């Protein structure tokens, strides 16, 4: 019994849907009952069905069990050919345990679908704000809907100007054969949905009285269908349909549920809004090219580029982001020449392989000619659906938002630190100054060699303490909200000064090798401090408790770059996790020691200032060696009066 329950738990952890779990559960419980034939009928809130497993042996006992809960869930199980020693109570307990696990699986699946729906609706809202062309919007939406409700075909039907017919376009997946089909509103199931404004759910579209025209045109095997109306302020303008097909020799697909209808109806409302918006744009700019009119009129920064990344057109908002005085200054130039650099890849890779309905989304940094940097979310869309080979690059400038967030965090986080640091400086520096003065007087007034040496030691250690206090104050200063020149050598020295005395107690040696030719870098000082601190912290965790533990920080000037390396004498990073170390929330530490965000934050901070960070294959100390390259900050010429 225990092995069966453990197997049920494992299946519940892996199952994506309740139906998947019940199929596996029937097999597990049949095997537990010696291979007896087990039949289970279940009815949940969103799913219902029957499963069987095992061999029907009439010579054994017949047992049955039932479970239900206050929410209306109901499970019945019957066992034919059960072993004589199997108590009915154990079957009842197993069925109840499996039923409760099925409820958990169903709830988890519902939460996952709600999350996917939320993400999709947010993404769809961004597309609507950018006002893309209707066909492109519909294709993208249908593809996502098919994945959301596990359909194999989808179509959109739009009412024609004559008010008597509708046209299907686009149609994707197995339903692609009906793309462009025109049917009457009075003699089809889809037409009925458009006429009445009421959704249709059917387990077999062929059985619907008015469905024959579409069912005949569809590929063989169409079964379950969900058709929802597209309603705008003026009424119903069309419908969106999702289809499931039966493969040869396979069981009939599950019908669509009320939850599926809920998801599709929510998306249909956004589709209808997009159609209404597109029609309004077309009415006001009937004589203009759709793609160019969309770019010019959008409040979002947008640019049309060819597949190589050369700008063909950009709007006023894009001129502001790129820091251009005129559109002519940007047309004909490559995106990289305009200062655009995506995070983690090149512009060429960002643009390559764009397929219709599959846009690229990511974070980019735009460096203007004057050195100002703008942080933007970016969407790259293929426009072949509009008859154009160009790509649409839409930006959402988040610079001011991120600056405001940093300012808020800085105020909340550093206000207390600043007060403490200033108090430390006041309370510590005064007695340090008194100790130093007394030690100097002692050294001058005594003729005792040992006393004089002790006084000199006191002066030296007091000076060291004063330097540590100054380093602490520099590290706790107010966060920068605009890029500034940061002396990397000084920053590294401050971090090492603070950590090495603490680590010395753990028998960890901290070494520094500073290239005095290393120039300053341009960035947000406190975020770069966080990069160094995160890398040192990771190194500390790797070497703590190991003999001859060493952490080494080094800077090096390399043409227009400044390189920082942090390496340790720890065990290194295992090869099997090297590709994932920069992923958010991935960590090899215990939950008490790390969240898995340190290296992810380091990568983001470094990328935002135009640099890069990586893990090298080998280290002179035998452990991990992280390398950070940052662009050197240009030195401003002195003003001439």
NUKOLZA-175380 format. One line per 3 residues: number of its first residue (from 1); for each residue x, y, z of C-alpha. Coordinates in Angstrom, 1 decimal, always signed. Layout:
NUKOLZA-175380
NUM = X,Y,Z  ...
END
This chain:
NUKOLZA-175380
1 = +0.0,+0.0,+0.0  +2.8,+2.4,+0.9  +4.5,+1.9,-2.5
4 = +1.3,+2.6,-4.3  +0.7,+5.8,-2.4  +4.3,+7.0,-3.1
7 = +3.8,+6.2,-6.8  +0.5,+8.3,-6.7  +2.4,+11.2,-5.1
10 = +5.1,+11.1,-7.8  +2.5,+11.0,-10.6  +0.6,+14.0,-9.0
13 = +3.8,+16.0,-8.9  +4.4,+15.4,-12.6  +0.9,+15.4,-14.1
16 = -0.2,+18.5,-16.1  -3.9,+17.7,-16.0  -6.3,+15.7,-13.8
19 = -7.0,+13.3,-16.8  -3.3,+12.5,-17.1  -3.2,+11.8,-13.4
22 = -6.2,+9.5,-13.4  -4.9,+7.4,-16.3  -1.7,+6.8,-14.3
25 = -3.5,+6.3,-11.0  -5.7,+3.5,-12.5  -2.6,+1.7,-13.6
28 = -0.9,+2.1,-10.2  -3.9,+0.9,-8.2  -4.6,-2.0,-10.6
31 = -1.0,-3.2,-10.1  -1.4,-2.7,-6.3  -4.4,-5.0,-6.5
34 = -2.5,-7.7,-8.2  -3.4,-6.7,-11.8  -7.2,-6.8,-11.2
37 = -9.3,-4.8,-13.6  -10.0,-1.3,-12.1  -12.6,+1.1,-13.5
40 = -12.7,+4.7,-12.3  -15.3,+7.3,-13.2  -14.5,+10.8,-12.0
43 = -16.3,+14.1,-12.2  -14.5,+17.3,-11.2  -15.4,+21.0,-11.5
46 = -13.7,+21.3,-14.9  -12.9,+17.7,-16.0  -14.8,+14.4,-16.1
49 = -14.1,+11.0,-17.6  -13.5,+7.3,-17.2  -10.4,+5.2,-17.1
52 = -9.7,+1.5,-16.9  -6.6,-0.7,-16.2  -5.7,-4.3,-15.6
55 = -7.3,-7.6,-16.6  -10.8,-8.7,-15.9  -10.6,-11.8,-13.8
58 = -14.1,-12.9,-12.8  -12.7,-15.5,-10.3  -11.7,-12.9,-7.8
61 = -13.7,-10.6,-5.6  -15.5,-7.5,-6.8  -15.0,-4.4,-4.7
64 = -16.2,-0.8,-5.1  -15.4,+2.5,-3.5  -16.8,+6.0,-3.8
67 = -15.6,+9.5,-2.8  -17.3,+12.9,-3.0  -16.7,+16.4,-1.6
70 = -19.0,+19.4,-0.8  -17.9,+21.1,-4.0  -19.6,+18.4,-6.2
73 = -16.5,+16.4,-7.1  -17.4,+12.7,-7.3  -15.3,+9.5,-7.9
76 = -16.5,+5.9,-8.3  -14.2,+2.9,-8.5  -14.9,-0.7,-9.1
79 = -12.4,-3.6,-8.9  -13.0,-6.9,-10.6  -10.8,-9.9,-9.7
82 = -9.5,-8.5,-6.5  -7.3,-10.7,-4.3  -9.2,-12.3,-1.4
85 = -7.0,-10.7,+1.2  -7.6,-7.1,+0.0  -9.9,-5.3,+2.4
88 = -12.5,-3.0,+0.9  -11.4,-0.3,+3.4  -8.0,-0.2,+1.8
91 = -9.5,+0.3,-1.7  -11.7,+3.1,-0.2  -8.6,+4.8,+1.4
94 = -6.6,+4.5,-1.8  -9.4,+6.0,-3.9  -9.8,+8.9,-1.4
97 = -6.1,+9.5,-1.4  -6.0,+9.5,-5.2  -9.1,+11.8,-5.4
100 = -7.5,+14.4,-3.2  -4.3,+14.3,-5.2  -6.4,+14.8,-8.4
103 = -8.0,+17.9,-6.8  -4.5,+19.2,-6.1  -3.4,+18.5,-9.7
106 = -6.6,+20.3,-11.1  -6.0,+23.3,-8.9  -2.4,+23.5,-10.0
109 = -3.3,+23.2,-13.6  -5.9,+25.9,-13.2  -3.4,+28.3,-11.6
112 = -0.9,+27.6,-14.4  -3.5,+28.4,-17.0  -4.6,+31.5,-15.2
115 = -0.9,+32.6,-15.1  -0.5,+31.9,-18.8  -3.7,+33.7,-19.6
118 = -2.6,+36.7,-17.6  +0.8,+36.9,-19.3  -0.9,+36.5,-22.7
121 = -3.5,+39.2,-22.0  -0.7,+41.6,-20.8  +1.3,+40.9,-24.0
124 = -1.8,+41.3,-26.1  -2.5,+44.7,-24.5  +1.0,+45.9,-25.5
127 = +0.3,+44.9,-29.1  -3.0,+46.7,-29.0  -1.3,+49.8,-27.7
130 = +1.1,+49.6,-30.6  -1.9,+49.2,-32.9  -0.5,+46.5,-35.2
133 = -2.3,+45.5,-38.4  -5.4,+43.3,-37.9  -4.2,+40.2,-39.7
136 = -0.8,+40.2,-37.8  -2.6,+40.7,-34.5  -5.1,+37.9,-35.2
139 = -2.4,+35.4,-36.3  -0.3,+36.0,-33.2  -3.4,+35.8,-31.0
142 = -4.7,+32.6,-32.6  -1.3,+30.8,-32.3  -1.2,+31.7,-28.6
145 = -4.8,+30.7,-28.0  -4.2,+27.3,-29.6  -1.4,+26.7,-27.1
148 = -3.4,+28.0,-24.2  -6.4,+25.6,-24.7  -4.5,+22.8,-26.4
151 = -6.3,+23.0,-29.8  -5.0,+21.9,-33.1  -6.8,+24.4,-35.3
154 = -8.2,+27.9,-35.0  -9.9,+30.5,-37.1  -11.4,+34.0,-37.0
157 = -14.6,+34.8,-38.9  -15.4,+38.4,-39.6  -18.7,+39.8,-40.9
160 = -18.6,+41.2,-44.4  -19.9,+44.7,-45.3  -23.0,+43.2,-46.9
163 = -24.2,+41.9,-43.5  -25.2,+38.6,-45.0  -21.9,+36.7,-45.1
166 = -18.7,+36.3,-43.1  -15.2,+35.5,-44.3  -12.8,+33.2,-42.5
169 = -9.3,+34.8,-42.2  -6.9,+33.8,-40.8  -7.1,+30.1,-40.1
172 = -4.2,+28.2,-38.6  -3.1,+24.7,-37.8  -5.3,+21.9,-39.0
175 = -7.9,+24.5,-40.0  -5.7,+26.2,-42.5  -7.7,+24.7,-45.4
178 = -10.7,+27.0,-44.7  -8.6,+30.2,-44.8  -10.5,+32.7,-47.1
181 = -13.8,+30.7,-47.1  -16.9,+32.9,-47.4  -20.2,+31.6,-45.9
184 = -23.6,+32.9,-45.1  -24.6,+33.9,-41.6  -27.9,+31.9,-41.9
187 = -26.5,+28.5,-42.8  -23.5,+27.7,-40.5  -22.8,+27.2,-36.9
190 = -20.3,+30.1,-36.9  -22.9,+32.3,-38.5  -25.3,+31.4,-35.7
193 = -22.7,+32.5,-33.1  -22.3,+35.8,-35.0  -26.1,+36.3,-35.3
196 = -27.0,+35.5,-31.7  -23.8,+36.6,-29.9  -23.9,+33.3,-27.9
199 = -20.9,+31.0,-27.7  -21.0,+27.4,-28.9  -19.3,+24.4,-27.3
202 = -19.7,+21.0,-28.9  -18.0,+17.7,-28.6  -18.4,+17.0,-32.3
205 = -18.8,+19.8,-34.7  -20.2,+17.5,-37.4  -23.3,+16.9,-35.3
208 = -24.3,+20.5,-35.3  -27.3,+21.1,-37.6  -25.8,+24.3,-39.1
211 = -22.2,+23.2,-39.2  -22.1,+21.2,-42.4  -20.4,+23.9,-44.7
214 = -17.4,+24.4,-42.4  -17.3,+20.8,-41.2  -17.1,+19.6,-44.9
217 = -14.4,+22.1,-45.7  -12.3,+21.3,-42.6  -9.6,+18.6,-42.7
220 = -10.9,+15.1,-41.8  -10.9,+14.4,-38.1  -12.4,+17.6,-36.7
223 = -14.3,+16.9,-33.5  -14.5,+19.3,-30.5  -15.2,+22.9,-31.2
226 = -15.4,+26.2,-29.2  -16.7,+29.2,-31.1  -16.9,+32.5,-29.2
229 = -18.4,+35.8,-30.5  -16.3,+39.0,-31.1  -18.3,+41.9,-29.7
232 = -17.5,+45.6,-30.2  -19.4,+48.7,-29.2  -21.6,+48.4,-32.3
235 = -22.4,+44.7,-31.8  -21.0,+41.3,-32.9  -18.5,+41.6,-35.8
238 = -17.4,+38.0,-36.0  -16.3,+35.0,-34.1  -13.2,+33.1,-33.0
241 = -13.1,+29.3,-33.2  -10.9,+26.7,-31.6  -10.9,+23.1,-32.9
244 = -9.6,+19.7,-31.6  -9.0,+16.8,-34.0  -9.1,+13.0,-33.7
247 = -6.1,+11.2,-35.0  -6.6,+7.9,-36.8  -6.8,+5.1,-34.2
250 = -6.7,+7.5,-31.3  -9.6,+8.2,-28.9  -11.8,+11.2,-29.4
253 = -10.4,+14.4,-28.0  -11.8,+15.8,-24.8  -14.4,+18.5,-25.3
256 = -13.7,+22.1,-24.4  -14.6,+23.0,-20.8  -16.3,+26.1,-19.3
259 = -12.9,+27.2,-18.2  -11.7,+27.1,-21.8  -14.7,+29.2,-22.7
262 = -13.7,+31.7,-20.0  -10.2,+32.0,-21.4  -11.3,+32.3,-25.0
265 = -14.0,+34.8,-24.1  -11.5,+37.0,-22.2  -9.1,+37.0,-25.2
268 = -11.9,+37.5,-27.7  -12.8,+40.8,-25.9  -9.2,+42.0,-26.6
271 = -9.3,+40.7,-30.2  -12.6,+42.6,-30.7  -11.0,+45.7,-29.2
274 = -8.0,+45.3,-31.5  -10.3,+44.9,-34.6  -12.3,+48.0,-33.6
277 = -9.1,+50.0,-33.1  -7.7,+48.8,-36.4  -10.8,+49.8,-38.3
280 = -10.7,+53.2,-36.7  -7.1,+53.7,-37.9  -7.9,+52.4,-41.4
283 = -10.9,+54.8,-41.6  -8.8,+57.9,-40.8  -5.8,+56.9,-42.9
286 = -7.4,+55.0,-45.8  -5.0,+56.4,-48.4  -1.8,+55.8,-46.3
289 = +0.4,+52.8,-46.2  -0.6,+50.7,-43.1  +2.8,+50.0,-41.8
292 = +4.2,+53.5,-42.2  +1.0,+55.1,-40.8  +1.2,+52.8,-37.8
295 = +4.8,+53.8,-37.1  +4.2,+57.5,-37.4  +1.1,+57.6,-35.3
298 = +2.1,+55.3,-32.5  +2.9,+56.9,-29.1  +5.5,+54.2,-28.6
301 = +9.0,+54.6,-30.2  +8.9,+52.6,-33.4  +11.2,+52.0,-36.4
304 = +10.8,+50.0,-39.6  +14.1,+48.2,-40.4  +15.1,+45.8,-43.1
307 = +16.2,+42.2,-42.2  +19.8,+43.4,-41.8  +18.8,+46.1,-39.3
310 = +19.1,+49.2,-41.4  +16.4,+51.8,-40.5  +13.8,+52.7,-43.2
313 = +11.5,+54.8,-41.1  +11.1,+55.9,-37.5  +8.6,+58.0,-35.7
316 = +8.9,+61.1,-33.4  +9.0,+59.0,-30.2  +11.9,+56.9,-31.6
319 = +13.8,+60.1,-32.5  +13.6,+61.1,-28.8  +14.9,+57.7,-27.6
322 = +17.8,+57.6,-30.1  +18.6,+61.3,-29.5  +18.2,+62.4,-33.1
325 = +17.3,+65.9,-34.3  +15.5,+64.7,-37.4  +14.2,+61.5,-39.0
328 = +16.7,+61.9,-41.8  +19.5,+61.5,-39.3  +18.3,+58.0,-38.5
331 = +17.0,+56.7,-41.9  +19.6,+54.6,-43.7  +21.7,+53.9,-40.5
334 = +22.0,+50.6,-38.8  +20.4,+50.1,-35.4  +23.8,+49.4,-33.8
337 = +25.1,+52.8,-35.2  +22.1,+54.4,-33.5  +23.4,+53.0,-30.2
340 = +20.9,+50.1,-29.8  +22.4,+46.9,-28.1  +20.2,+44.1,-26.8
343 = +21.0,+42.3,-23.6  +22.9,+39.1,-24.0  +23.0,+38.9,-27.8
346 = +23.8,+41.0,-30.9  +21.3,+43.0,-33.1  +21.9,+40.5,-35.9
349 = +20.7,+37.6,-33.7  +17.8,+39.7,-32.4  +16.5,+40.2,-35.9
352 = +17.4,+36.9,-37.4  +14.8,+34.1,-37.8  +11.8,+36.3,-37.0
355 = +8.8,+34.2,-38.2  +5.3,+35.5,-38.8  +3.4,+35.6,-35.5
358 = +6.4,+34.9,-33.3  +7.8,+38.3,-32.2  +11.1,+38.8,-30.2
361 = +10.8,+40.4,-26.8  +13.7,+41.5,-24.7  +15.6,+44.4,-22.9
364 = +17.8,+46.7,-24.9  +20.1,+49.6,-24.1  +20.1,+52.7,-26.3
367 = +23.3,+54.9,-26.0  +22.7,+58.3,-27.5  +25.4,+60.4,-29.1
370 = +25.8,+62.5,-26.0  +26.5,+59.4,-23.9  +23.0,+59.3,-22.3
373 = +21.6,+55.8,-22.0  +18.0,+54.8,-22.3  +16.8,+51.4,-21.1
376 = +13.9,+50.0,-23.2  +11.7,+46.9,-23.6  +11.8,+45.9,-27.2
379 = +9.5,+43.9,-29.5  +10.6,+42.9,-33.0  +7.8,+41.8,-35.3
382 = +7.8,+40.4,-38.8  +5.5,+42.3,-41.2  +5.2,+39.8,-44.1
385 = +1.5,+39.6,-43.2  +1.2,+43.2,-44.5  +3.0,+42.4,-47.7
388 = +6.2,+43.9,-46.4  +9.6,+42.3,-45.8  +10.5,+44.9,-43.2
391 = +10.6,+44.3,-39.5  +8.8,+46.5,-36.9  +11.0,+47.4,-33.9
394 = +8.8,+48.8,-31.1  +10.4,+50.2,-27.9  +9.0,+50.9,-24.5
397 = +11.2,+53.4,-22.7  +11.6,+52.4,-19.1  +14.5,+54.6,-18.2
400 = +12.5,+57.1,-16.1  +10.6,+54.3,-14.4  +13.7,+52.4,-13.5
403 = +15.4,+55.6,-12.3  +12.4,+56.4,-10.1  +12.5,+52.9,-8.7
406 = +16.2,+53.2,-8.0  +15.7,+56.6,-6.3  +12.9,+55.1,-4.1
409 = +15.0,+52.2,-3.2  +18.0,+54.4,-2.5  +15.9,+56.7,-0.2
412 = +14.4,+53.8,+1.8  +17.5,+51.6,+1.9  +20.3,+54.1,+2.4
415 = +18.7,+56.7,+4.7  +19.2,+54.5,+7.7  +22.6,+53.3,+6.5
418 = +23.7,+56.9,+6.0  +22.7,+57.8,+9.5  +24.5,+54.8,+11.0
421 = +27.6,+55.5,+8.9  +27.8,+59.1,+9.9  +27.3,+58.2,+13.5
424 = +30.0,+55.6,+13.2  +32.3,+58.1,+11.7  +31.6,+60.6,+14.4
427 = +31.8,+58.2,+17.3  +34.9,+56.3,+16.0  +37.0,+59.0,+14.4
430 = +37.1,+61.2,+17.6  +38.5,+58.5,+19.9  +40.8,+57.3,+17.1
433 = +42.2,+60.8,+16.8  +42.8,+61.0,+20.5  +44.4,+57.5,+20.6
436 = +46.7,+58.5,+17.7  +47.7,+61.8,+19.4  +48.5,+60.0,+22.7
439 = +50.5,+57.3,+20.8  +52.5,+60.0,+19.0  +53.3,+61.8,+22.3
442 = +54.2,+58.5,+23.9  +56.6,+57.7,+21.0  +58.3,+61.1,+21.2
445 = +58.6,+61.2,+25.0  +60.0,+57.8,+25.7  +63.5,+56.6,+25.3
448 = +62.4,+52.9,+25.7  +62.8,+51.2,+22.3  +60.0,+48.7,+23.0
451 = +57.6,+51.4,+24.1  +58.5,+53.5,+21.0  +57.9,+50.5,+18.7
454 = +54.5,+49.8,+20.5  +53.5,+53.5,+20.0  +54.4,+53.3,+16.3
457 = +52.3,+50.1,+16.0  +49.4,+51.9,+17.7  +49.6,+54.8,+15.2
460 = +49.8,+52.4,+12.2  +46.7,+50.4,+13.4  +44.8,+53.6,+14.1
463 = +45.4,+54.8,+10.6  +44.2,+51.4,+9.3  +41.0,+51.7,+11.3
466 = +40.5,+55.2,+9.9  +40.8,+54.0,+6.4  +38.3,+51.2,+7.0
469 = +35.8,+53.8,+8.3  +36.3,+56.0,+5.2  +35.8,+52.9,+3.0
472 = +32.6,+52.0,+4.8  +31.3,+55.6,+4.3  +32.1,+55.5,+0.6
475 = +30.3,+52.1,+0.2  +27.2,+53.5,+2.0  +27.0,+56.7,+0.1
478 = +23.7,+57.6,-1.7  +22.9,+55.6,-4.8  +23.6,+57.2,-8.2
481 = +20.5,+57.7,-10.4  +22.5,+58.8,-13.5  +25.7,+57.2,-14.9
484 = +28.8,+58.7,-13.4  +32.6,+58.1,-13.7  +33.5,+55.3,-11.3
487 = +37.1,+54.6,-10.3  +37.0,+50.8,-10.4  +40.4,+50.5,-8.6
490 = +39.1,+52.5,-5.7  +35.8,+50.6,-5.6  +37.6,+47.2,-5.5
493 = +40.0,+48.5,-2.9  +37.1,+49.6,-0.7  +35.3,+46.3,-0.9
496 = +38.6,+44.4,-0.2  +39.4,+46.6,+2.8  +36.0,+46.0,+4.3
499 = +36.0,+42.2,+3.8  +39.6,+41.2,+4.3  +39.6,+41.8,+8.1
502 = +36.4,+39.9,+8.6  +37.6,+37.0,+6.3  +41.0,+36.9,+8.0
505 = +39.2,+35.4,+11.1  +38.0,+32.6,+8.8  +41.5,+32.0,+7.5
508 = +40.6,+33.4,+4.1  +43.3,+35.5,+2.4  +42.1,+38.4,+0.2
511 = +44.5,+39.6,-2.5  +44.3,+42.5,-4.8  +46.2,+43.3,-8.0
514 = +45.5,+46.8,-9.3  +46.5,+48.0,-12.8  +47.1,+51.7,-12.2
517 = +46.6,+52.3,-15.9  +43.0,+51.1,-15.6  +40.7,+54.0,-16.3
520 = +37.4,+54.9,-14.8  +34.2,+53.3,-16.1  +30.8,+54.9,-16.7
523 = +27.9,+53.5,-14.7  +25.8,+53.6,-11.6  +28.3,+53.5,-8.8
526 = +26.3,+51.6,-6.2  +25.1,+49.0,-8.7  +28.8,+48.3,-9.8
529 = +29.6,+48.1,-6.1  +26.9,+45.4,-5.8  +28.5,+43.5,-8.7
532 = +31.9,+43.4,-6.9  +30.3,+42.5,-3.6  +28.1,+39.7,-5.1
535 = +31.2,+38.2,-6.8  +33.2,+38.4,-3.6  +30.4,+36.9,-1.6
538 = +30.1,+33.9,-4.0  +33.9,+33.4,-3.7  +33.7,+33.5,+0.1
541 = +31.0,+30.8,+0.1  +33.1,+28.6,-2.2  +36.4,+28.8,-0.1
544 = +35.1,+28.9,+3.4  +36.4,+26.0,+5.4  +39.0,+25.0,+2.8
547 = +42.7,+24.9,+3.6  +44.8,+27.8,+2.1  +41.7,+29.7,+1.1
550 = +42.4,+32.6,-1.3  +40.2,+35.2,-3.0  +41.9,+37.4,-5.6
553 = +40.6,+40.6,-7.1  +42.4,+42.2,-10.1  +41.9,+45.0,-12.5
556 = +43.5,+45.4,-15.9  +43.4,+48.1,-18.6  +42.5,+46.7,-22.1
559 = +42.3,+49.4,-24.8  +38.8,+50.9,-24.4  +37.8,+48.5,-21.7
562 = +38.6,+47.9,-18.0  +38.6,+44.3,-16.9  +37.9,+43.1,-13.4
565 = +38.6,+39.4,-12.4  +37.4,+37.7,-9.2  +38.8,+34.2,-8.7
568 = +39.0,+31.9,-5.8  +40.7,+28.6,-4.7  +37.4,+26.8,-4.2
571 = +36.2,+23.7,-6.0  +35.0,+25.6,-9.1  +31.7,+25.5,-10.9
574 = +30.6,+22.0,-12.0  +30.4,+21.7,-15.8  +26.8,+20.6,-15.7
577 = +25.6,+23.9,-14.2  +27.8,+26.3,-16.0  +25.2,+27.2,-18.6
580 = +22.6,+28.0,-15.9  +24.6,+30.1,-13.4  +23.3,+33.4,-14.7
583 = +19.6,+32.2,-14.8  +17.4,+34.0,-12.2  +16.7,+32.0,-9.1
586 = +19.2,+29.2,-10.0  +21.6,+28.5,-7.1  +23.7,+25.7,-5.7
589 = +23.5,+27.2,-2.2  +21.0,+26.1,+0.4  +17.8,+28.2,+0.8
592 = +19.3,+29.9,+3.9  +22.4,+31.0,+2.0  +21.2,+32.4,-1.3
595 = +18.2,+33.2,-3.5  +19.9,+32.6,-6.9  +19.6,+36.2,-8.0
598 = +23.2,+37.4,-7.4  +24.8,+36.5,-10.7  +21.5,+37.4,-12.6
601 = +21.7,+40.9,-11.1  +25.4,+41.2,-11.9  +24.7,+40.3,-15.5
604 = +21.9,+42.8,-15.8  +23.9,+45.6,-14.2  +26.9,+44.9,-16.4
607 = +24.8,+44.7,-19.6  +23.0,+47.9,-18.9  +26.3,+49.9,-19.0
610 = +27.4,+48.1,-22.2  +29.7,+45.6,-20.6  +29.7,+41.8,-20.3
613 = +30.4,+39.2,-17.6  +31.4,+35.5,-18.0  +32.9,+32.5,-16.2
616 = +36.2,+31.4,-17.6  +37.1,+27.7,-18.1  +40.2,+27.8,-16.0
619 = +41.6,+29.7,-13.0  +45.2,+30.0,-11.7  +43.9,+29.4,-8.2
622 = +42.0,+26.3,-9.2  +38.5,+27.5,-8.4  +36.0,+29.8,-10.2
625 = +37.2,+32.8,-12.2  +34.6,+35.5,-13.1  +35.6,+38.2,-15.6
628 = +33.8,+41.5,-16.0  +34.6,+43.9,-18.8  +33.3,+47.4,-18.7
631 = +33.7,+50.2,-21.2  +36.2,+53.0,-20.1  +34.5,+56.3,-19.3
634 = +35.6,+59.1,-21.7  +37.7,+61.8,-20.1  +36.0,+65.2,-20.6
637 = +38.3,+68.0,-21.8  +38.8,+71.0,-19.6  +36.6,+73.9,-20.5
640 = +38.4,+76.9,-22.1  +37.2,+80.3,-20.9
END
